[in-house]
Amino acid sequence: MFYAYKRNSALAMNQQDIIGSIAPGKQADLVLVDHDVLTVSPEELRDTKVIWTMEGGKTVYHAK
């Protein structure tokens, strides 16, 4: 799932040099959530909350 949204999207758009992975000099669009989405049950995943969101390396949302 994460490859589909990160690396494969960057590859499809031919933008691997600026997006698609977390590395110095690349654009940082990140979301921090309160559960490990790779290991929780579907019930817990449904209740996952966003803590903060970054777009272009800047925080654009922070939960209250």
Secondary structure as UniProt FT lines:
FT   HELIX           2..5
FT   HELIX           7..12
FT   TURN            13..14
FT   TURN            16..18
FT   TURN            24..25
FT   STRAND          30..33
FT   TURN            37..39
FT   HELIX           42..46
FT   STRAND          50..55
FT   TURN            56..57
FT   STRAND          58..62
//
